[in-house]
Amino acid sequence: MDTITIDKDLALVYMGTRGRDASVLMPLVDECEKRLLEAVSPNYILKVFGIERTEAGIALSGTGLLLTGESIASHLEGCDECALLCATLSLGADRLISSLAAEDMAASYVTDCLASAAIESVCDEAEKELAEKLPGKFLTWRYSPGYGDLPLSLQPEIINVMNAGKRIGLSVTDSLMLIPSKSVTAVIGISRTSLPKAVKGCIGCIMYENCSFRKGGYHCGS
């Protein structure tokens, strides 16, 4: 990817300022955005797999990867394929946030929130590409390990299946944290028929009732 656009409204949600007067903060936000965009090298990879439903979980064809849990089974209901997504802002984001922490904690915090919004933009671009490559098919919103009961322990397997270490420099620690930290792995369901709204948007999320982002006016999915 050459460029990304950061959703500042989403960044303000992460900062806890959505719905408040953030005008005093915006010069710092703008400066931090400029520095962040200069520091990062965003990238992503996508791959589509057939899926098979088993008693143990949802198997991705030809990979040995098994997606377990009731939440991912529900998320992929009506789908006969899924895409794996790995996306990252690169280590440039981590390095900038860390260096700012030593000199200006406010700037570091704002940059961290902007980076969180930026990786969402990268994922949005990946979803757009996937949709363009699959005309006539329907996509779920992206679902990541750690959502619902889809275990974080799947992170190393997803990275291995996608060869994400070599392709975009993505790795995972023993504690299952992604490195670079502003990175995402996700599953996107693919269907030949239109998917119910409950599968595609906030209403289908098990955190719907308690989500602070939704209550602040931000909605995942579509």
N, C-alpha and C positions, 0 to 999 in steps of 0.2 A: 504493500500500500504506500502511495506517495503522501497522501494527506488524510487527516481526519477532522471532523467537526465535533467539538465538544458541546454537549447539551448543558448549558450553564444552569438552566432551571433544575436539572437533575443534580448537578453539583451542589446547588444551594439546598436541595433536599438533604443531601449527605451532610452538609454543614449545619443543618438544623435551622436554617433561616427562611425556608420557603413560607410564604404568606406574611413575612415581616418586611419592613423597609430595609432592603439590603444596599441602598444607594451608597452609603458610606464605605461599604466593603468592596464595591465594584472596581475601583482603581486597582486594588490589590489582586482581585480575581483576574482582571485583564492582564496585569503584569505576570502573574503566575502562569496563566494560560500560555502566554507568549513563550516563556522559558520552558514550559513543559513540552510544547509542540516542537521546539528546537532540539530537545533532548531525546525524544523517543523515536523508535523505528518500529511502528506497529506492523503486525503481520498475523496471518491466520491460515489455517489449513482446514479443509472440509473433505469428508469422504462418505459415500453412501453405501449402506449395507442392507441386505435382506435380513429379516428378523423371523425367528421361530419361537413360538410360545411353548414353554415346557413347564413342568411342575416346579422346577427349581428357579425359574425366572425366564427372562427374554434373552435368547441367544442371538448374537450377531454372526451372520453367516461367514464361515471361513476364518474366524478370529480366535475362537475359544473364549471370547469375552461374554460374560453372563451378567445382565442387568437384573438385579434382585430388588425385591420390595414391592409392596402394593401400590405405592405412589407412581412408580414408573410404568407399571402395568396399566394403571388407569390413564396415565398421560399418553401412552401409545395405543390406547384402545381405538380400533378402526384403522390403524396403520399397518401396512405390509412391508415398509422399509423405514429406516431411520438414517440420519446423518450424524456423524460425530464431528464436533467442532473443537478445535484448539486455537486459542487466540491469545496474543500477548502485546503489551506495549514495549517490551524489551527492558533490559536492565537499566536503560537510561532513566526511566521513571524512578526506580528504586534509588539510584545514585543521587538524583536531584533532590528527592524528598529527604534522604539522609543528610546530604550536605546542607540543605536549608535548615534542618533541625539544629545544627550547631550554631547557626547565626540568627535565625528568625523563626521561632516556633509557629507564629501565626501564618507566615508564608508557607512553612512546611505543611501545616494542617490544610490550608486552602489548596495547595498543590496536590496533596494526597486525595482530597475530595474530587478535584478536577480529574485526576488520573483514574479514579473509580468510574467517573462518568465517561471518560475517554475510552476505557476498555469496553464499556457498553456500546459505544458508537462503533467500535471495531466489529463487535459481534453483530450489530445491526447491519453493517455492510456485508458481512458474511452471509447473513440470512437473505439479504437482497440478492446476492449472487446466486445462492442456492435456488431461490424462487425463479430467477431468470433462466436457470439451467433446467428447470423442471416445469415447463409450461403445462397447464392443465391439471397439475397436482396441488395438493393442499398441505400446508405445513402447520405443525403445532408450534407454540412458543418454545424457546430453548429451556432445557431442564438439566441442572447441574448436579453432580455428586454433592451430597450434603443437604439437598432439598428433600423434604419429606423423609422417607426411609430409604432413599437411594444412598448407599454408603460411600463415604469419602474414601474408603479403602480401594475403590475402583480407579482412583486417579492414576496410580502407576500403570495399571493395565491399559487404560485409555491412551496414555502417553506412549506406551510401547506399541500398541496397535497402530497408532498414527505416525510412529517414528518422529514424534514431535521434538525430541531432543536434537536430532540432526537437522531437521527441517526448519524449525523456528527457535531453537535454543531453549525449549521448555523442559523443566525437570520438576521433581517432587522430592521433598525432604522426608526423613523417616517419620516425622509427625504429620505427613500428608499435606503440607503446605506447598503451594506452587511457587516455583522460582523461574522467572521474575514474579514478584508478588502480584503485580497488576496483570493477571492472566486469568483465563477462563477455559474450562472444559465443559462441554454440554452435549446433550442429546436432543435432536430435533426430529420429531415424528413426521413421516411422509405418507400421505393417503391419496388414493385415487378418487375419493369422494369427499364432499364437504364435511368438515368436522364441526361438532356441536360447539357453541360459544363457550360452554363450560370447560372444554378441553383447551381452548386457545388463549384464554385471558385470565385475569386476576381471580375471577369467580371459581376457577378450577383449582386454585392453590389452597393447600391445607392451612396456610397462614393468613387466608383472606380476612378473617374477623379481627385479627390482632396486628395487621401490617401497618406500621407507622408511616411507611412511604405512601400507601394507598390513602390513609387518612390525611396525609399532607397534600394530596392532589395528584400524586404520580402513579401511573399504572403500568405494570409490566405487560408485555405481550400486546395483543391487538384485539 
